[in-house]
Amino acid sequence: MTIASAIKPSSLSPQQFQDLRDIIYEISGIFFAENKLYLLENRLGRRTRELGLESFDAYIKHIKTQDSGSPEYHQIYNAITINETFFFRFQAQLESFKKLLSDIKKTRQAQGSNSIKIWSAASSSGEELYTIAIILDEFFGPDLKNWDIYLLGTDISHRALQIAGNAMYGNNSFRGSMTPEQKAKYFAPEGNTFKLRDDVKQLVQFRYLNLNDTMEMRKLTSLDFVFCRNVMIYFDEEMKKRVLRSIYGSLGHGGYLFLGEAESLHGISSAFKVEHFSGAFAYKKE
Ligand SMILES: C[S@@+](CC[C@H](N)C(=O)[O-])C[C@H]1O[C@@H](n2cnc3c(N)ncnc32)[C@H](O)[C@@H]1O
């Protein structure tokens, strides 16, 4: 046992919980309800021990001296985020995406344009955006090289972004509806993992972006599709509204937003037109 792990910061008091939760909310928009006290105690207790600090008060004092871009905040983002994701996670939605892709292909060709811009706004370890890249590769085939494809994945967790950049995945990432043929076509076994084909990996880029950062989001413009899935469940209503306003601004006219299967815009935004597909919804900016 290391000295750091032997130090046990006392349990998180309601006041310390409130202080930490306010700091986290202010920097990331992630809201921890009262019943998440033990989760914060557990995750940030580990970090407090790693730093050799003896109490949560000392930890709170420590982070209050840092600015929100500091490495310590990135440690917090790594510690508190839930990065659960896998390839081909929601087949019905992906089918609706393919349908819209074929519409946009025709529209672009009619306009004499070849550009398609897609953003995975909480891309975690990359499976969502790589799924989209695989779908594009299958959809366009050899013609893909004639298209100007922009695929951006962003997340607040550097740990998740690092995994995304490596593009090597264990079995857990393959529990969605990717077929064995797709897996064999796009991945090569390497030890206990599977490595994504380089040409598909090179279609995408990942970078850090905090969805609480309205100014940074404003730089993303004229997007055709935004996947903002399974992240807004961690935000309160005010933050959800703020993020949706930004996404609306980032989409081009006729662009689409996709949410997680258990998420909806009901009561949060009426700016989008809901389009129904078999088993899925897409939200259009008209
Ligand atoms: C459950 S994962 C969802 C991954 C993927 N979109 C999917 O549906 O499979 C949620 C992701 O949201 C990210 N996240 C949470 N708060 C964020 C914020 N304020 N800005 C950017 N990403 C955030 C987390 O780091 C995590 O990787």
The ligand as an SDF file (V2000), in Angstrom:
LIG
                    3D

 27 29  0  0  0  0  0  0  0  0999 V2000
  -21.9190    8.4610  -21.7370 C   0  0  0  0  0  0  0  0  0  0  0  0
  -20.6950    9.2220  -22.7530 S   0  0  0  0  0  0  0  0  0  0  0  0
  -21.5540    9.2760  -24.3000 C   0  0  0  0  0  0  0  0  0  0  0  0
  -20.6630    8.8630  -25.4430 C   0  0  0  0  0  0  0  0  0  0  0  0
  -21.3310    8.7980  -26.8110 C   0  0  0  0  0  0  0  0  0  0  0  0
  -21.8860   10.0750  -27.1860 N   0  0  0  0  0  0  0  0  0  0  0  0
  -22.3950    7.7260  -26.8420 C   0  0  0  0  0  0  0  0  0  0  0  0
  -23.5880    8.0600  -26.7530 O   0  0  0  0  0  0  0  0  0  0  0  0
  -22.0740    6.5550  -26.9600 O   0  0  0  0  0  0  0  0  0  0  0  0
  -20.8300   10.9130  -22.1860 C   0  0  0  0  0  0  0  0  0  0  0  0
  -19.5910   11.7340  -22.5350 C   0  0  0  0  0  0  0  0  0  0  0  0
  -19.8910   13.1090  -22.2930 O   0  0  0  0  0  0  0  0  0  0  0  0
  -18.6990   13.7480  -21.8830 C   0  0  0  0  0  0  0  0  0  0  0  0
  -19.0300   15.0290  -21.2160 N   0  0  0  0  0  0  0  0  0  0  0  0
  -19.6330   15.2340  -20.0240 C   0  0  0  0  0  0  0  0  0  0  0  0
  -19.7340   16.5550  -19.7690 N   0  0  0  0  0  0  0  0  0  0  0  0
  -19.1910   17.1980  -20.8380 C   0  0  0  0  0  0  0  0  0  0  0  0
  -18.9940   18.5700  -21.1600 C   0  0  0  0  0  0  0  0  0  0  0  0
  -19.3770   19.5640  -20.3380 N   0  0  0  0  0  0  0  0  0  0  0  0
  -18.4070   18.8630  -22.3270 N   0  0  0  0  0  0  0  0  0  0  0  0
  -18.0000   17.8850  -23.1770 C   0  0  0  0  0  0  0  0  0  0  0  0
  -18.1470   16.5700  -22.9200 N   0  0  0  0  0  0  0  0  0  0  0  0
  -18.7430   16.2290  -21.7630 C   0  0  0  0  0  0  0  0  0  0  0  0
  -18.0630   12.7200  -20.9500 C   0  0  0  0  0  0  0  0  0  0  0  0
  -16.6850   12.9430  -20.7690 O   0  0  0  0  0  0  0  0  0  0  0  0
  -18.3850   11.4060  -21.6680 C   0  0  0  0  0  0  0  0  0  0  0  0
  -17.3080   10.9770  -22.4600 O   0  0  0  0  0  0  0  0  0  0  0  0
  1  2  1  0
  2  3  1  0
  2 10  1  0
  3  4  1  0
  4  5  1  0
  5  6  1  0
  5  7  1  0
  7  8  2  0
  7  9  1  0
 10 11  1  0
 11 12  1  0
 11 26  1  0
 12 13  1  0
 13 14  1  0
 13 24  1  0
 14 15  1  0
 14 23  1  0
 15 16  2  0
 16 17  1  0
 17 18  1  0
 17 23  2  0
 18 19  1  0
 18 20  2  0
 20 21  1  0
 21 22  2  0
 22 23  1  0
 24 25  1  0
 24 26  1  0
 26 27  1  0
M  CHG  2   2   1   9  -1
M  END
$$$$
